[in-house]
Every structure is written in structure tokens, then in C-alpha cells.
Amino acid sequence: MKNIFLKTKTSQSGQTLIETLVAAFVLVMGISASIGLASYSLRATTLSTKQIIAMGLAREGVEAVKNMRDTNWLRSAMTTNCFNYFTQASNASCYQNWLSGGTALYNIAGATTGTNYRLGIDQAQATAYWKLTSATNNYGLNLNTTNPTYGFYIPGTIPTLSGTSVTASNTKFGRRITILQDGTFAPFSSATYLRRVKVSVDVWWADGTRCPVSDTPPTGSKCHIKLETYLTNWKNYEL
Amino acid sequence: MNSRTYKSHNFGFTLIEIIVATTIFVITVSAILVLFGFVLRTNREVQINRKAAQSIRNFTEVLAREIRNGKIYYGTAGTDCATGNYSQSTNQTLAILTVDGDLLCFSLRTVSSQGQMNLQKITTTGTLEEVINSSSMYIKPGTFRFIIQPETDPYTQSGGLYPGIQPMVTIAAEFVVEEGNSSVTIPYQTSISSDVYDIPNL
């Protein structure tokens, strides 16, 4: 009888502690992986909404600088002292004030090392709605959807043009325009009025702990888009 | 004896085992159900965002094409687009003179009884076209603006207040995109500069 009892007892095979732990571990890993995937996809959707807005704002920056160049062409007189690449003489027709501005014109000259600007709205000056202000900070945009007389995303307070920093209380969007005079190769290296400018527009936003609030654009592509274009003085070149 | 031997081979589950197993099963299934609901919601939001991205891109590109190919018109073009509209701080119209000589008028149009609005394009011949061709995307009418700079005709040297300024249009609108019971509101703003260079030099 004793032997039989012992035999039955030993044949009672259950799960060991190790097996139970491994099973629990696998289950936890599986569930946490799927939860992580779901939360990642949710975050990706909010990201795409921000990207739509950021792309519109970046495009606006590029268009504004292009518009300033066009206005400089249209509001200034043509001169005949520009560099002629073929004859290597300064006798070509062009609009020499296309970058430097002047009366009722825009200064979009930038610098060879690049200058950072804030794109503001100058309410006081009816002839120049957009205004570039050289700035090292306060790139934030305020949101005004109740009375969008000057648009939704306003840099700072109108008409002070002082700008605002990117904070957690405003749109959390920042926009910075960089203009770099690029004269590294011919013909852009040859003469003063034949430069080309590289316009870069950075738009970035804060998003929880992933992208903390910052008044300067992040280095990577996370919560950050960048549009670049080259502007040249192509209008009315002739001998 | 026989029955006792038979009974001893009858291994069943105890009540405790069944209760524990059921508890684990219920917890697992409810966790999966919650996860499933979450994935469904995420999927709906992904669809909304994809729809929003497509519709907004379409909206911007249609306007950009007309603004770049044509010329911003400062006179009266149809019933909605009147002279002097651009000077109003709440302007919601834009008139374009195309290269073919047609006059286009962009203005808001009510598309449902709930007061939902879309942008429409009317030619002088009366053809009507919806700029947003989507049944589930609307513009919040109070927030929509066409901000046109300069406000008055830059194409004339005499009479114009701001001659020689390249016109630029800023579009501000709150778009509402719906999918099922969910909706997302996107405050969108962008600007488009004209590509016409026939403004007389000063």
C-alpha cells in the first residue's frame, strides 16, 4: 500500500516554477508589445496632423521671401552696370536692388554665413505687409482663430513685431527663416549683383515628452520640417 | 472494488482550478477586447488624417494653380466677388483673371443644412465647381479668410495705392474632417505668391 501511494504521488506532474515564470514572461511580452504598437500608431496620427500644419507654414515662409524678391524687382529701376558673364564686363541690365532693398523695398540680403529671421506682419506699413526681422530668438507663433484678420498663426503681437518664444501656452509651433548668400561657384561668385540666395525655412513643434518645447529648431527630423529654395536674379538679363 | 479502481483513474478539474482558469480567460479576453477597440479607434484616426492630408493638399494645389497661372483681379467678378472686398478684414472671396480671359470667383458655399461650408469656384459663364471635392471635409465659415496683399490694384501706376507690389494671398481656414463619429479640426494657414511679372515698374 505504501509503495502504491508513493507511486501515485510521484506521477503527479505539474508545472515547475520556471515553466510558469517563462509562460508569464512570454504573455507579458506579447501584450506589452501590442500595446506599444497601438500607442505608437496613435502618436503617428497626431504627428501627421502637425505635419500638415507645419508644411503650410513652411511653404508660407518660402513664398513670402520669393514675394519680397518679386516686389524688389517690380518696385526698383533697372540698371545697366551688372556683371555680364559672357563678356566678363559690368554692362548687363538687371535690377541691382533685388536683395538689398531701399525705399519701400525689402532687405533679403542675408549673409554669406547665413542670417536668421523672424517673419512678421507689419500692420503699420501698408506697402509692406510681410516683414523680415533679423532675430536670434522668439520664433514662436501665436494662434488666433477667433479674428484671423492677419491669419491664424501670428508671430508675436501685431503691430509690435517683437515676436514671441515657443511656449507650452501658444501654438507650440516655431518658424525660422535663414537666408544665406551663396557665391561659391561661377557665375554667382563673379559679381555683387549676381549672387544667389538660399532660403531655408525651419518649422518645428513641441509634442509632449518626445519633442520638448524649444525656441530653436531640433537637429533631427523629429517634430521638424525644413524647406529650402534658391532665389536668383533672373529677371531681364539683356545687353 | 471495480468501481473504486475506476474512480481512482477519473482525473477531473477541481473547482478551484476551473475558477482560476476562468478568471485568467476573462482577464485575457477583456484585455484583447480593449486592445481591439483601441486599434479600431487608431485606425479611424489614421483614416481621418489621411483624408485631411489629401483634401488639404488638393485644396492648396487648386488655389495655387489658379493664383500662379492667372492674375488677382481687383474689380467685380460675379455676385460674390465685389470691388473693395479685399480691404475688409473679414474677406472671404478671391477673384482671378485667367490667361484665357475668364473671371473666376472663389467664395464659400453652404453644402448642408447644418451650415457646413465648402469653397466654390464660379466662372463668368456660371459654371460651378467645388474646390474641396470631399463629402466629409468642411470649412468652419467664421474662421475662413482670404488675406490679399496689397488690398488695392497694384497693376496701375496711376490711381493705384500700392503700385508695383507683387500680390500675395494668405489662406486661413479651420478644416473639419469627419469619419464616423470622430472628427478632427485642423487650423491651417498658408500663403501663395503670384507669378505674374507684368506689373509696370515704378
HADDOCK unambig.tbl for C-alpha pairs under 7 A between the chains (distance, minus, plus):
assign (segid A and resid 38 and name CA) (segid B and resid 39 and name CA) 6.07 0.50 0.50
assign (segid A and resid 41 and name CA) (segid B and resid 42 and name CA) 6.78 0.50 0.50
assign (segid A and resid 42 and name CA) (segid B and resid 42 and name CA) 5.47 0.50 0.50
assign (segid A and resid 45 and name CA) (segid B and resid 45 and name CA) 6.56 0.50 0.50
assign (segid A and resid 45 and name CA) (segid B and resid 46 and name CA) 5.53 0.50 0.50
assign (segid A and resid 45 and name CA) (segid B and resid 49 and name CA) 6.53 0.50 0.50
assign (segid A and resid 48 and name CA) (segid B and resid 49 and name CA) 6.76 0.50 0.50
assign (segid A and resid 49 and name CA) (segid B and resid 49 and name CA) 6.38 0.50 0.50
assign (segid A and resid 52 and name CA) (segid B and resid 53 and name CA) 6.36 0.50 0.50
assign (segid A and resid 53 and name CA) (segid B and resid 188 and name CA) 5.58 0.50 0.50
assign (segid A and resid 56 and name CA) (segid B and resid 188 and name CA) 6.93 0.50 0.50
assign (segid A and resid 56 and name CA) (segid B and resid 189 and name CA) 5.85 0.50 0.50
assign (segid A and resid 56 and name CA) (segid B and resid 190 and name CA) 4.68 0.50 0.50
assign (segid A and resid 57 and name CA) (segid B and resid 189 and name CA) 6.39 0.50 0.50
assign (segid A and resid 57 and name CA) (segid B and resid 190 and name CA) 5.61 0.50 0.50
assign (segid A and resid 59 and name CA) (segid B and resid 190 and name CA) 6.57 0.50 0.50
assign (segid A and resid 60 and name CA) (segid B and resid 190 and name CA) 4.99 0.50 0.50
assign (segid A and resid 60 and name CA) (segid B and resid 191 and name CA) 4.59 0.50 0.50
assign (segid A and resid 60 and name CA) (segid B and resid 192 and name CA) 6.91 0.50 0.50
assign (segid A and resid 63 and name CA) (segid B and resid 191 and name CA) 6.52 0.50 0.50
assign (segid A and resid 63 and name CA) (segid B and resid 192 and name CA) 6.00 0.50 0.50
assign (segid A and resid 63 and name CA) (segid B and resid 193 and name CA) 5.73 0.50 0.50
assign (segid A and resid 67 and name CA) (segid B and resid 166 and name CA) 6.25 0.50 0.50
assign (segid A and resid 67 and name CA) (segid B and resid 193 and name CA) 5.80 0.50 0.50
assign (segid A and resid 70 and name CA) (segid B and resid 166 and name CA) 6.08 0.50 0.50
assign (segid A and resid 71 and name CA) (segid B and resid 164 and name CA) 6.63 0.50 0.50
assign (segid A and resid 71 and name CA) (segid B and resid 165 and name CA) 5.04 0.50 0.50
assign (segid A and resid 71 and name CA) (segid B and resid 166 and name CA) 5.11 0.50 0.50
assign (segid A and resid 74 and name CA) (segid B and resid 164 and name CA) 5.21 0.50 0.50
assign (segid A and resid 74 and name CA) (segid B and resid 165 and name CA) 6.74 0.50 0.50
assign (segid A and resid 74 and name CA) (segid B and resid 199 and name CA) 6.73 0.50 0.50
assign (segid A and resid 74 and name CA) (segid B and resid 200 and name CA) 6.98 0.50 0.50
assign (segid A and resid 74 and name CA) (segid B and resid 201 and name CA) 5.08 0.50 0.50
assign (segid A and resid 75 and name CA) (segid B and resid 164 and name CA) 5.26 0.50 0.50
assign (segid A and resid 75 and name CA) (segid B and resid 165 and name CA) 6.92 0.50 0.50
assign (segid A and resid 75 and name CA) (segid B and resid 201 and name CA) 5.72 0.50 0.50
assign (segid A and resid 75 and name CA) (segid B and resid 202 and name CA) 5.32 0.50 0.50
assign (segid A and resid 76 and name CA) (segid B and resid 201 and name CA) 6.88 0.50 0.50
assign (segid A and resid 76 and name CA) (segid B and resid 202 and name CA) 6.47 0.50 0.50
assign (segid A and resid 77 and name CA) (segid B and resid 202 and name CA) 6.99 0.50 0.50
assign (segid A and resid 127 and name CA) (segid B and resid 162 and name CA) 6.16 0.50 0.50
assign (segid A and resid 129 and name CA) (segid B and resid 149 and name CA) 6.86 0.50 0.50
assign (segid A and resid 145 and name CA) (segid B and resid 143 and name CA) 6.08 0.50 0.50
assign (segid A and resid 146 and name CA) (segid B and resid 143 and name CA) 6.72 0.50 0.50
assign (segid A and resid 148 and name CA) (segid B and resid 143 and name CA) 6.74 0.50 0.50
assign (segid A and resid 149 and name CA) (segid B and resid 89 and name CA) 5.25 0.50 0.50
assign (segid A and resid 149 and name CA) (segid B and resid 90 and name CA) 6.50 0.50 0.50
assign (segid A and resid 150 and name CA) (segid B and resid 147 and name CA) 7.00 0.50 0.50
assign (segid A and resid 151 and name CA) (segid B and resid 172 and name CA) 5.58 0.50 0.50
assign (segid A and resid 151 and name CA) (segid B and resid 189 and name CA) 6.92 0.50 0.50
assign (segid A and resid 152 and name CA) (segid B and resid 172 and name CA) 6.15 0.50 0.50
assign (segid A and resid 152 and name CA) (segid B and resid 189 and name CA) 6.45 0.50 0.50
